[in-house]
Amino acid sequence: MNRVLVKWHRLRRFMRDILFPLLLNRLFLMETIQKFAVPLSIIIAGAMIAISLYVVNSSGAASNPTPTVAEEIRGIQDTDHVRGNPNADIILVEYSDTECPFCKQFHDTLKQVMAEYGESGTVAWVYRHFPIPSLHPKAPKEAEALECAAEQGGQETFWKYADKVYETTESNNSLDDGVYNTPKDIPVGQDGKPWYTEKKPRSATDAGQLSDIAKELGLDVARFEDCLKSGKYAERVQTDVDEAVAAGGGGTPHSILIVDGEQVPVEGAQPYDVLKGLIDSLL
């Protein structure tokens, strides 16, 4: 009972000191449309998630508490891409799309979370794929590219490659993927200018900027391109997609917190202050 009361008081402090001031600031102090990149609905969702976490953690007397996801996801697998301690107190499983602008934003947010909580073993970040080809037709092949990078260099190379992809892309199909460009028409920005100058493919397997990033990281580019051409990781990517959808994911990023055996969904690109408050309320 004392543990429940402590968590409740922490949650109240989080709501009072962080979430509601953040809500008011975003309602009344933002000066440009750009600053509304994290919608008001996402902030309100943060409050709902915090309340659900309290309910889950205060129901210790129940032998089988009701899951908060549509279908439970896998725990950490040997083949997962994990940043941090796999035995961390809190596991954050993210399902992401490399060409989603909110995923690009959330990628930086999670790097901030790991800088704060990763070294101590409090939080681990698991990356799984959730490309949505109806919105971002280049994303499925880019997801495979992350796996082809990992094939050569393991976990460290996977994260370096993923970081570079999210750093490089302007989102919404803005990477030049060489022979994998789809649609063929180059996306145009709000200023009417194309996102990139399409280069003539250097070979029948040239993956454009995906190959450039592989070269920059010291990978065997020919081997990387052969891997991408083979499509050997398409099934793995689809497995992640199917799992995200079954768990209730309707968009990206879609994340699930695993803590004390419970799974709690976190929808959208939650801002750092909201994630920090959620994490602190569980510790």
C-alpha positions in Angstrom: 0.0 0.0 0.0 2.9 2.4 0.8 4.4 1.7 -2.6 1.1 2.7 -4.2 0.8 5.9 -2.2 4.4 6.9 -3.1 3.7 6.3 -6.8 0.4 8.3 -6.5 2.1 11.3 -4.9 4.9 11.2 -7.5 2.2 11.1 -10.2 0.4 14.1 -8.7 3.7 16.0 -8.5 4.3 15.2 -12.2 0.8 16.3 -13.2 1.1 19.5 -11.1 4.7 20.6 -11.8 5.4 19.3 -15.3 2.4 18.2 -17.4 -0.1 21.0 -16.7 2.4 23.8 -16.9 3.7 22.3 -20.2 0.1 22.2 -21.4 -0.5 25.8 -20.6 2.7 26.9 -22.2 1.9 25.1 -25.4 -1.5 26.6 -25.4 -0.7 30.2 -24.8 3.1 30.8 -25.4 4.0 29.2 -28.7 4.6 31.8 -31.3 4.8 29.8 -34.6 3.2 26.9 -36.3 6.5 25.1 -36.2 6.3 25.0 -32.4 3.0 23.1 -32.6 4.8 20.1 -34.0 3.7 18.2 -30.9 0.0 18.5 -31.0 -2.1 19.4 -28.0 -3.7 15.9 -28.3 -0.4 14.3 -27.7 0.1 16.2 -24.5 -3.3 15.3 -23.2 -2.5 11.7 -24.2 0.5 12.0 -21.8 -1.9 12.6 -18.9 -4.0 9.6 -19.9 -0.9 7.4 -20.1 0.3 8.6 -16.7 -3.1 7.8 -15.2 -3.1 4.4 -16.8 0.4 3.7 -15.4 -0.9 4.6 -11.9 -3.8 2.2 -12.3 -1.6 -0.6 -13.5 0.9 -0.1 -10.7 -1.7 0.3 -8.0 -3.6 -2.9 -8.8 -1.0 -5.3 -7.3 -3.8 -7.2 -5.5 -5.2 -8.3 -8.9 -3.8 -11.6 -10.0 -4.4 -10.9 -13.7 -4.6 -7.1 -14.4 -6.1 -6.2 -17.8 -3.4 -5.6 -20.4 -3.3 -2.0 -21.7 -2.3 -3.0 -25.3 -4.5 -4.7 -27.8 -2.2 -7.6 -27.9 1.0 -8.0 -26.0 4.3 -7.7 -27.9 7.4 -9.8 -27.6 9.9 -9.0 -24.8 13.5 -8.3 -25.8 14.8 -10.8 -28.3 18.4 -11.8 -29.0 18.0 -10.3 -32.5 16.6 -7.0 -31.2 18.4 -3.7 -31.5 18.8 -2.5 -28.0 20.4 0.7 -26.7 21.1 0.4 -23.0 20.9 -2.4 -20.6 18.5 -5.2 -21.7 17.7 -5.8 -18.1 16.8 -2.2 -17.4 13.9 -1.3 -15.1 11.9 0.1 -17.9 12.1 -1.2 -21.5 10.8 1.3 -24.2 10.0 -0.5 -27.4 9.7 1.9 -30.3 8.1 1.1 -33.7 9.4 3.7 -36.2 9.3 4.8 -39.8 12.5 6.4 -41.2 10.6 8.8 -43.3 8.1 9.9 -40.7 8.7 13.5 -39.5 7.4 12.7 -36.0 9.7 9.7 -35.8 12.7 11.9 -36.7 11.8 14.2 -33.9 11.1 11.4 -31.5 14.5 9.8 -32.3 16.3 12.8 -30.9 13.9 12.8 -27.9 14.8 9.1 -27.1 18.5 9.9 -27.4 17.9 12.5 -24.8 16.1 10.0 -22.6 19.0 7.5 -22.9 21.5 10.2 -22.0 19.6 10.8 -18.8 18.6 7.2 -17.9 20.6 4.8 -20.1 23.9 4.7 -18.3 22.4 3.9 -15.0 20.5 1.0 -16.4 17.1 2.6 -15.7 15.8 2.6 -19.3 16.6 0.6 -22.4 15.5 1.5 -25.9 14.5 -1.2 -28.4 14.1 -0.2 -32.0 11.6 -2.1 -34.2 10.4 -1.2 -37.7 7.0 0.2 -38.6 7.3 1.6 -42.2 4.0 2.8 -43.6 4.3 2.6 -47.4 1.0 4.3 -48.1 2.6 7.5 -46.6 6.3 6.8 -47.1 6.9 4.3 -49.9 10.7 4.5 -49.4 10.5 3.6 -45.7 10.3 -0.3 -46.1 13.6 -0.4 -48.1 15.2 2.0 -45.7 14.2 -0.3 -42.8 16.0 -3.1 -44.6 19.0 -0.9 -45.0 19.3 -0.6 -41.3 19.3 -4.4 -41.0 21.9 -4.7 -43.7 24.1 -2.2 -41.8 23.7 -4.3 -38.6 24.6 -7.4 -40.5 28.1 -6.0 -41.1 28.7 -4.3 -37.8 26.3 -5.5 -35.2 24.5 -3.3 -32.6 26.9 -0.5 -32.7 26.8 -0.1 -36.4 23.0 -0.4 -36.5 22.6 2.5 -34.1 25.2 4.6 -35.9 23.5 3.9 -39.2 20.0 4.6 -37.8 21.2 7.9 -36.2 22.7 9.0 -39.5 19.6 8.2 -41.5 17.3 10.2 -39.2 19.9 13.0 -39.1 20.1 13.1 -42.9 16.5 12.7 -44.0 14.1 15.7 -44.2 11.3 13.1 -43.9 8.4 12.4 -46.2 10.5 10.5 -48.8 13.2 13.0 -48.9 16.2 10.6 -49.1 17.6 9.8 -52.5 17.5 6.0 -52.4 19.1 5.5 -55.8 17.5 2.6 -57.7 15.0 2.2 -54.9 13.5 5.7 -55.3 9.7 5.4 -55.2 7.7 7.2 -56.4 10.1 8.1 -59.2 9.1 11.8 -59.0 11.3 13.7 -56.6 9.4 15.1 -53.6 9.2 18.9 -53.5 9.4 21.0 -50.4 7.1 23.9 -49.4 9.5 26.3 -51.1 8.8 24.5 -54.4 12.3 23.1 -54.7 13.1 19.4 -54.9 14.4 17.7 -51.8 17.4 16.4 -53.6 19.1 16.4 -56.9 18.7 12.9 -58.3 21.9 11.4 -59.4 22.3 8.9 -62.2 22.7 5.5 -60.4 26.3 4.5 -60.1 25.4 0.9 -60.7 22.4 -1.4 -60.9 22.5 -1.7 -57.1 23.3 1.9 -56.1 21.1 2.9 -53.2 22.0 6.6 -53.3 22.3 8.2 -49.9 21.8 4.8 -48.2 25.0 3.6 -49.9 26.7 6.9 -49.1 25.9 6.5 -45.4 27.2 2.9 -45.5 30.5 4.2 -47.1 30.8 7.0 -44.5 30.5 4.4 -41.7 33.2 2.3 -43.2 31.0 -0.6 -44.4 31.7 -2.7 -47.4 29.4 -0.9 -49.8 29.2 -3.7 -52.4 28.2 -6.2 -49.7 25.7 -3.7 -48.3 24.1 -3.1 -51.7 23.9 -6.9 -52.4 22.2 -7.4 -49.1 19.7 -4.7 -49.9 19.0 -6.1 -53.3 18.4 -9.6 -51.9 15.5 -8.4 -49.8 16.6 -10.9 -47.1 15.3 -8.6 -44.3 11.9 -7.8 -45.7 10.3 -10.5 -43.7 11.8 -9.3 -40.5 10.6 -5.8 -41.1 7.1 -7.1 -41.9 7.1 -9.1 -38.6 7.7 -5.9 -36.7 5.0 -4.1 -38.6 2.5 -6.9 -38.0 3.3 -6.9 -34.3 2.9 -3.1 -34.0 -0.5 -3.2 -35.7 -1.7 -6.1 -33.6 -0.7 -4.2 -30.4 -2.9 -1.3 -31.5 -0.4 0.9 -33.3 -2.3 3.2 -35.7 0.6 5.5 -36.6 4.2 6.3 -36.0 6.0 6.5 -33.8 4.2 3.9 -31.7 6.0 2.9 -28.5 5.3 0.5 -25.6 6.7 0.7 -22.1 7.4 -2.6 -20.5 7.7 -2.3 -16.7 7.1 -4.9 -14.0 5.7 -7.2 -16.6 3.0 -4.7 -17.7 2.8 -3.2 -21.2 1.6 0.4 -21.6 1.3 2.1 -25.1 2.8 5.5 -25.7 1.3 7.1 -28.7 3.0 9.6 -30.9 6.1 11.8 -30.5 5.8 12.6 -26.8 8.0 15.5 -25.8 10.9 14.8 -23.5 9.3 16.4 -20.4 6.3 14.1 -20.7 8.5 11.0 -21.1 10.7 12.0 -18.2 7.6 12.5 -16.0 6.3 9.1 -16.9 9.6 7.4 -16.2 10.1 9.2 -12.9 6.6 8.3 -11.8 7.5 4.6 -12.2 10.8 4.7 -10.3 
